Amino acid sequence: MDDLRDKYLSAIAAAGDEAALEDLRVQAVGKKGEVALQMRELGKMTPEERQVMGPKLNALKDEINSALAAKKAALEDAALDARLREEWLDVTLPSRPQRQGTIHPISQVTEEVTAIFSDMGFSVAEGPQIESDWFNFDALNIPSHHPARAEMDTFYTHRAEGDDRPPHVLRTHTSPVQIRAMQAQGAPIRVIAPGRVYRADYDQTHTPMFHQVEGLAIDKDISMANLKWVLEEFVKSFFEVDAVELRFRASHFPFTEPSAEVDIRCSWEGGTLKIGEGDDWLEILGSGMVHPKVLEAGNIDPTQWQGFAFGVGIDRIAMLKYGIPDLRAFFDSDLRWLRHYGFAALDVPTLHGGLSR
């Protein structure tokens, strides 16, 4: 027994690597190892002999296992020390730069749009996202039977039984801001109204909550020609093209007369949208001359003043400019999606003051 103990403890101490150590473990305490063979001999011994040899063999097995574990730890420590000596790291070097955050595409496009219209003399107007039925519909000449006023299209706020206040809705457009701006500032006026809007719709190009920017210009001699120039300058600046061709198609909106849908000339070569060239047309916004009833709702005399208005989906033009295929991705994607489309903090003043980073 002592010879077996000395044999393996010496061999374990002399093992040079973990492979050799594993071989010794199998030879000593494996299922067919020498200690295991000795234990099988216990069955051939008398009870008195087993009482003596059993504890000795168990103690030997435990001692060999302890020696194996200690040697393995020593070999691992030695390997780590060798690696630390071979590998060199200068801990005084500055860390790699890390991006502290990114601006969301909707926020970035809102800032871009705001800057473009600011250069053309438009100020920013804001209003509540929960609007009265009057501001959201009636003041904009939208009749009571219009489909947009149905509960299947519009989110109406809950009213308790006995509450006789007028209905309120999550605004379906930022047009109510135009009414509020006219009432507050009068004419002449030139404003844009960016913000969140809500409609009961959800698919690849529609979400229950999305973003719009609407524009309004009121003066004594404003015409559709001024509207066309403003929209051309906006499209050229936003899509970064030198020339653009717009097509106005007659349409109908309750709040403008005449009304027009606006298309831009484009191409889809290779699946990539190119603005300002090609034989295709793409609808991007609605527009028109402000309806006299809307001017009256804004406390402006339609016999003295006239103007134009337009509205464009911020989410939609963000998709077009940056090649984002699904509107829903704006609201349910992670930061890897933002990095994929290259959005980073804008080092410019934001709509609400300060830098956007």
N, C-alpha and C positions, 0 to 999 in steps of 0.2 A: 504493500500500500504506500509506504514512504517512497519507494523507488518510483512509483507511478506519479506521485505528487511532485517529486523533484523534477522528473522528466518533463512534465507539461508546464510547470511554472517557469522553468528555465527556457523552454522553447517559446513560451508566450513572451517572456521578457526580451528575447532576442528577435522576435518577429519584426520584419522591416516594413511591412505594408499591410493593408487590410485584407488583401487576398490571402497572404500567408496566415494571417490570424484566423480567417475563416476555415482554412484547411485544418488548423490545429483544433478548432472548435468541433469540427466533424469527427476528427480522430479521437478526441477525448470524450466529449459528452453528447455526440450525435447518437442516432438510434442504433448504429452499429459500432459506436466508439468503445474504447477500452473500459471506461467506467460503466457504460450500459451493459457490457458483457459480464463484468464483475457482479453487477446487480442481479443478473439472471442466475448466477450461481447460488444466490441466496436460497432459492427453492430447494437446493440439494442439501442444505445444511440443517443441522439440528436446531430446535428452537433456541437453545442456549447460544449457539454460534451466531444465529441470525440477530439476537439481541446485541451482540458485540459488533458484528460486521456491518449491520444495517446503518446505524448512526454514523459509522466511520465513512462509509461510501457516500452517504448524503452530504456529510460535511465536506468531503473531497470534491463532490460535484459543485457544491456552492462556492468553494474556494476557487476552483478553476473558472467558473462563470464570472465571479467577481474580478479575477485577474484578466479575463478576456475583455470585460467591460472597461476596466481601467486602462488597459493597453489601447483599446479602440479610441477612447477619449484622448489619450496622449498622442496617438497618430494623427487624429483630426486637428488637434491644437498645433502640432508640428507642421502639418500641411498648410494651415492658415497662416502661421508665422512665415513660412517660406513664400507664400503668395503675397503677403504684405511687404516682404523685402523686395520681391521682384517687381510688383506693381507700384507705380509712383503717382501720387495725386497731390497737386498743388492746391491746398485748401485756401490759399490767399487769393486765388483768382475770383473775380466777380461771378455771380451766378448768371446762368443764361437768362436773357430777357423773356418775360412772360407777359402775354396780353392780359390786361387787367379786366377786360370786358369788351363786349361788342354792342353796337347799337342795333336795335331791331330794324329790319327792312322797312316796316311801316313808319317808324319814327324817322328813319333816314330820308325816305321819300317825302314825308311831310315837311321836313326841313328844306329839302331841295325845292319843293313846290313853293313854299313860303318865301324863300329867297328870290326865286324868279319873279313872282308877282310883286314882291316888295320893290324890286328894281323898276317895275312899271307903275309904281305909285299906289298899290293896294295895301291897305292896312289889314290887320287880323282882327276879326270879331269872333266872340265866343258866346255860347249860351248854354242853358241847362239841357241835360240829356233826357230828363223827364219833362215832357211838354204838355200843355193843355191841348185839348182837342181843337180849340180855336186857332192857336198859333200853328199847330202842325198841319191842319187841313183847311179850316174855314178862311183864315187870312190869306191863304194861298189859292183861293178860288177853286178848291177841290170840293165838288158837290157831295151831299150826304149819301148819294147812291153809288159813289165811286168805289170800285173793287178794293182799292188800297185801304179803305176804311173798315173793311170786314175783319172780324177777329181772326180769320184764318191767315191774314197777311200781316196784321199789326199786333204788337204786344200792348194790350191795355192793362193798366194798373188796377189792382183789386180795390174795390170800395166796400166798406162795411154797410150793412143794412141801415138805411136811414140817412146815409151820407148823400146830401143833395148837391155836392160840389160838381162842377162840370167834369166830364171824363178827362183822364190824363193817359198819355201813352209814352212808351219809349220812342223817342223821335225816329221817324222813318227816313229822314233826310236832314241836312243842316239848313234847309231853307227857312225854318223858323227864326234862325239867327239873323237872316236878312231882314225880316219884319222887325225884330227887336232893334237892329242897328238903324233902320230907317226911322223908327219911332224915337230913338235916343239922339240921333245925329242930324236927322233931316237931310235935305239935299243942298248942294251936290254931295255925293258920297261914292267912295270906291273901296270896297272891302272884299276880302275872302273869308270864308267860314270853314275851316277844317275841323274834323272831329268824328267821333264814333256815332254810328247810326244802327238801327235794329229793324230787322224784318224776319218774318217766320219763313225762312227758306234755308236749305242746306244741301249742297252738292259740290261738284268739282269747282264751280265758278261762283257759288253763293254760300254765304255763312250767315247765321242769325245775327251776328254782330260784325260789322265791317266799317270801313272808313271812307268818308267823302271829303272833297273840298269843293265848295260852291263859291262863285264869284258874282259880284253885283257892282254895276257902275251906273249912276244916275246923274244926268246933267241936262242942260237945255237942248243940246244939239247932237246927242249921241245916236248913232245908227248901227245897222247890221255891219256896215263896213268897219266900224271901230271894233266890234266883236270879232270879226274875222281877223283883223290885224293882231289883236291881243292873243287869240288862240294860236295863230301861226307863230308868233314870237315865243309863246310858252312851249309849244311842241318842239321847236328848233332847239331851245335851251335845254329842255328836259331830256330829250333823246340825243342831244349833242350831234345834230346834223345841220349842215349849212343851208339846205333848202328842203321845203316840205310843201306838199300839195294837199289842201283840205277840200273835201266835198261836203256841201251842205244839202241834206235831204229834208224835204218838208215833212213835218211830223206834228204831233199835237201833245202839248202839256197844258194843264189847266192854268198854270201860273205865267205862261208866256204867250204872246201873240204878235207876230208869227213865231212859230217854233221850228227848230231844226235839229236833226241828228247830225253829228259831225263825224265824218270818216277821214282817215289819213291814207295816202297812197303808200303801199308797202310791197314787199316780196317775202316769200318763205323759202328761199333757196337753201337746200340742204337742211331743212328743218329749222333754220335760224331766221328770226324776224329782222328785216332791214327796213327802217323807216325812210321814206322819201324817195323810194325807187321801186321799180317793178310794175306789174299790171294788176295787183290785188288792192283791195280796199279793206280797211279795218275800222269798225265803229269804236270810238273812244269816249264820247260824251254827248250830252244833250244841252241845248242852248236855245236862246230866243230873246225877243224884246219883252220886257216886263209888262205883264197884263195891267191895264188901268185899275182893275179892282184890287190888285196886289199893292199898287202904289197908294191907293186910298186906305187900305188896311195899315200901311206904314205911315199914315198921316202926311202923305205927299200929294200935292195937287197934280193929277195926270194931265190937266190942260196946260200946265206950265213946265212940267218935267217929263222926261222919258229916259229909258236906259235899257241895258241888256243884263242878262243873267246866264250862268252856265253851271254845270255840275259834272264832276268826274270822280270815278272811284279810285281812291289812292291805292287800294290793294290791287286793282286791275292794272294800273299803269306800272306799279312795281313789278308785277308778274311779267309784263311786256318788256320792260327795260332790262330786267335781270334774268330772264329766261326761267322763271319759276313756274312749273306746270300746274300746280294744284293750289287753289286759294286756301284750302284747309291747312296746308303746311305752315302758314303764318302763325297758327295758333296751337298746334300740337306737336311741334318738332323740338329737338334738343339743340344744344350749342354746336354739335357737329354739323348740323344743317346750316347754321349761320356761317360757320367757317367755310363750308363747301361753296357758298355763294359769295364769299369774300367780304362780308360786312365787318367793319371795324369802327372804332369810335371816331366821330367827326370832330376835328379840332377847330370847330367854329361855334359861334354863339347859337343857342337853340331858341326855339319859339318862346319858351318861358324864362329865358335869362340864363346866363352862365354857359359853360362849355358842356358839350354833350358827353364827354368821356367820363 
